Amino acid sequence: MYVCICNALKCSQFREAAASGAQDVTSAFKACGAKPRCGRCFEDAASVIEQAMPTLAALPAAVPAE
């Protein structure tokens, strides 16, 4: 489903951005190589990112090599 019509960004792209470390809408746009335009998608984009975060938190943390 499209989240940002102005940039033709889909839910999957925002989820991938969150998986790559984006923690907010601005950093997700940057990770997607886009710039926010009208701002109408911010709430939906934030929701997608937020929903992706618990999934990432459930992954085991990397253990530093000794």
N, C-alpha and C positions, 0 to 999 in steps of 0.2 A: 504494500500500500504506500502511496506517496504521502510523505509528511510535509515536505517543502515543495510546493508547486513552482515557485520562482526559480529554484535551482534543480528541479526534477530529482530530489533526493528521496529515497525510499527508507522504510523502517530498517531494512537489512543494512543499509549503509550507516545509519546511526548506531545500530548494534555493533557493527564492525569497528566503528570509531571508538565506542565505549570499550571494546575488547582491546583496542590499541592504546588505551589509557585516557581517552577523553572523559572528563568528569562533569562537563557542563556543555551547554549548547554552543557556546562560542568555540571551545576547543574541538567539538565534534565537527562544526562547519570547517574549521581549519584542517582537520584530519581528512575531510572529504574534498579538500581543495576548492571550497566554495566560500562565499561571503554572504551573510544574512542580508536580505533585501527588505521586505515589508514587515517582517517580524510576526506575522500571524501564526507561524508554525512553532514558535518557541515553546509554547505549553506542551504541544504534542511531542515535539522533539525531546524535551526534558523528561517527559513521561517514558518514552522509549529508552532513553539513556538510563534512567532510574531503574527501570525494570531489568535492564541488562546487568546492572551493577551487582545485585544479589547473586546472580549466576556466576559472576567473576569472583565474588567473595567466597563462594562455596568451593572454588578450586584450591587444591593444596598449595601452600606457599612454597616458594623455592627456598631451599636450604643452602646457605653459602658454603662453598668448599673450604675445607680446613687446610 
